[in-house]
Amino acid sequence: MNTSDRTATGRSIVLEMPGVRAEIGTVAAVLRGLTVGGVALTESVPADSPPPMAAGIVLAPWPNRVRAARWDLDGTAQQLDITEVSRSNAIHGLLRNTEYEVREQSAGAVTLGALVPPQHGWPFLLDTWVRYQLRPDGLSVTHGVMNHADRSAPYAVGAHPYFRIGDASIEDLTLTVAASSYFEVDERMNPTAERPVAGTRFDLRAGVRVGDLDLDTPFGGIVPGAAARLTAADGATVELVQGADWRYLQVFTAREFPRPPGRGLAIALEPMTAPPDALNSGQGLRWLDPDASWEGGWAIRYTDSGA
């Protein structure tokens, strides 16, 4: 494993094994890039600027949004900092601007850790970590947490990778999502109802061309295994594989994603252990007793065209 000088995304960490390469930044434990056989599987995140559209960052101790940045703890209102100003929400947790420490490292794996201290709307102390480990066909990612508070603490986690298959047109990739439900959202992107996907435009189980989609949508009913898959015209695939505790997925088709030579379509497939606004709904939320811990993960898996 190699490290370089500090940048806007922190220390740059390169993991390598034959045919597989990943770049990690220590700020937000960001996944800056992943290639297998020279094929880029994620959008590249520059080292010298914040990750565009949250690309590649870890989302903890909650993914997605908290409605109006407010939630209730044992009858007491908690006011988080508003970090999505345009919609008056708190978004993507409390670590998106935090530099993680390197706790373990090898040529093909690194474990990064960061504390979540008590702060506005969050009266808990959590120790969190994420382990990136190369595999012959991609990358395994394991998230963990321990509660160091003297009371039970809520926790959920997610990640925000944007996927691609080398130079294949994003528009012409086919997206398949193994979800049985989706969440309707209001104008502030907060969920209002969970509905079956059957018979709706959100049923992606048979595959839909990415260029025909317009989504910033949470999905539910994900079963352990391949949650989502992108397929290129030549048959090459990249899959997002989610573990047993990862029952939710956000799909975001960003049409103004910045990349050379100009902005264009990108697709985020965001694995989550809970849906948006879980601090209020309780759905998917994990409560950790004092000194209790948890680990769970997801993976990126590539299969070439065989041509």
N, C-alpha and C positions, 0 to 999 in steps of 0.2 A: 504494500500500500504506500502511495506517495502522497505527501501533503505539500502545499505551496503557501505563499504569503496570504495574509488576510485580504478579503475582498468584501464587496457588499453582501455576498452570500456566505461570508465567513471563510474559514479554512477550506480549501478545496481538497477533497479526498478522492483518489482514483483507486478503484478496485479492478483487478484484472485476473483472468484465468484464460486458458486457450479458447479463443473465439468469443469471449464475453467481456464486456467492459462497462463499468458504471462510474459515474461521477456524482459525488455527494458534496453538498455544502453544509457547514455546521450551523448556519443561521436557519432556523425553522426545520433543521434536519432535511433540507431540500434535496430531492432527487433531481439532479441537474441534467442527467442523460443516461440512457441505457442502449447499448448496441449488442446484437448477437450476430456473429458472422459478418460484421461490418454493416448490418442493417439497423438503422435507428428505429427504436420501438417507442420512444417518448420524444416529445418536443424538447429541444435544447433550451436550457435556462442559462442565460449569460451570467458570468461570475461577477461582473462589475455593476449590476443594477438589481433592484429588488425583483423577485420572480414575477413575471407578468401574469396578471389574472390568477394569482396564487398558485402558479404552475409548480407542481412537485412538492409542495410543502406538507408537513404533518399538521393535522387539525386536532388539537387536544387542549383542554379536557372535554370539549364537545366539538363535533363537526357541524358545519353549516350554520344556521342562525338561531338566535334566541330573540323571540318577539319583543320588540321595544326595549331590548336589553334588560328585561325584568323577569324575575321568577320568584317563587315563594318557597321558603325553607321553614318548615314547622310553624307556619302562620306568620312569619316575618318576611316582609318584602325585601328582596335583594336587587340592588341596582348596579348592573355591570356598566362598564364604560361603553358608550356607543361607538362602534368601530365601522359600521356601515352607515355613514351619515345620511346618504341619500334616501335610505329606507328606515332610519332610526332603529336599527337592530344592532346586536352584538354578533359578530360573524367569525367563524373558524377558530374559536377558542382563544387561548391566552398566550400562545407560544410562537406566533407567526413572526415576531421580531426578536425572538430570543436566540442567543447563541448556545448551542448544545456543547457539552464536553465530550471528548473521545474517551470512552471507558474501556473498550477492548478493540483490538485491531489485528488484522492479518492481511495477507495479499488479497484474499477473496471475500473478506467480511469486515464490517465495522459496527460497533454498538455505540450509539450516541445517547447521552442522557441530559435531562434538564429538570429542574425543580419548578413546580407551579406554586408560588408562595401565596399566602392570604393577600387579598387586595379588594378593590371595590366590587361588591356583589359576590365575592368568593372567599368565604371564611375557612379555607382548608389549606393544608400543606400536602402536596402530592409530589412524589418522585416518579418521573416518567422516563421511558427509554424506547428506542427503536433500533432494531438490528437489521441491517441490509446484508444479505448473503447471496453471492452469485451462485447460480446453478447452471448446468450445461445448456439449458434452453432459455435462461432468463434470470430472474431475480426473485428471491423470497424475502418478505418483509415481516418482521415480528415486532409488535408493539407491546409494551408492558407498563405497569403502574403499581406503586405501593402507596397506601394511605398512611401518612405520618401525622395526621390530625388526631385529636382526642375524641372525635365523633365520626359517625359514618359520613362518607363523602360520595357524591354522585360522580360518574365518569362515563364518558363515551369518547370514541376516537375515530378519526378518518384520515384520508390522504387525498391529494388533489393532482394526480398525474394526468397529463394530456398524452394521448396515444397516437401513433402513426405506424406505418410499415414502410420504412425507407423513403424512397422518393415517389411512392404510389400516391396518386391524387386522393386527397382526403375526401373530396366530394364523391368519388367513385368507390370508396370502401363500403362494404356491407356490414351493418351493425346488427348483432343479435344480442338480446338481453333476456336472461332467464328469470324474469320477474312476473309474479302473478298479480301484483297490484301497483298502483301509482298514487301519488298524493296530489290532489288539487291544491293550488296555492292562491293567495290573494295578491293584490297589487304590490305588496311589500315582500312577496316571495315566502310568506309563512303558510304552513299547511292549514287547510280548512276541512279536508275530508280525505279518507283513503278509499279508493275505488278499485274494483277488478279491472284489469287491462282488457279482458276479453271483449271484443266488439268495438274497441276504441282505437284511435290513432296511436295510443301508447303501447299497443300490443306489438312488441318487437321480437317475439319469440321465433318467428319465421324468417327474420332478417329484413332490413330496410336500408336502402341507399342513404348514406350519411348526408349527401347533398340535398336530400328531400326532407330532412328533419329540421325542426326548429324547437329545441328543447333546452330548458333549464329546470329539470324535473326530477323529483325524488321518486324512487321505485322501492317497493317492498316485496316480501314474499320470496326473497332470494334463498335458495337452498345451498348448502355447502357444495362447493365445486366451481365449475366455470360459470361465473355470473354474467360475463359479457365477452363478446368476441368480435373482432374486426377481421374481415376477410378481403384480401385484394383480388383483383381480376385474375391473377395467375394462380390463385389458390393458397397463397401464403396467409398465415393467420397470426394474430397476437391475441392472447386471452388474458382476462383478469380473473383469477381464481381466488375465491373468498372462503375463509375458514368458517367454522361452525357458529361463531358469535357475530358474524358479519352478514346480517340479513337485509341490509339496505344499500342502495346505490344511487348516487346522483349522476345524471347524464346532462352534460352542458355542451351545446354546440355553439362555440364562440366564433362569430363571423368576423371579428376584428382583432384576431390574435396577432400580436406583433412578431414578425420574423422576417429576416432578409428574403427577398428585396422589399417586401411591403406586407401590410396586414392581410390576413386571409382566414379561411375557415380552419378551426382546430376543434378537437373533440376531447373533452375531459370525461373520464370514467372514474368516479370518486367512491371507493369502497368506504362504508360507514357501519359502525356498530349500532347506530341509532339514527332515526330520521331527524329532519329539521325540528327545532323547538322542543327537543326532548326534555330539557330542564323544566318545561311547563307541562308537557303531556305525560312524561314518565315513560313513554314508549321506547323500549330498547335500552333504557338507562340502567346502568349497573351501579349498585350501592356497595361500597367497600367499607367493611368494618375497620376500626383502627388496627394498623399493622397488617392488614390483609393486602394481598397482591393479586394481579391477574395478568395473563399474557394471551395474545391471539394474533393472527396474521392473515396475510394475503400474498399473492404471487403474480408475477407476469411471466407468461409462457409463450414462446415463439415456435412456430412450425413453418419451415420454408415450403416453397411450392413443389419441391421434389423434381423440378425441371432440370 
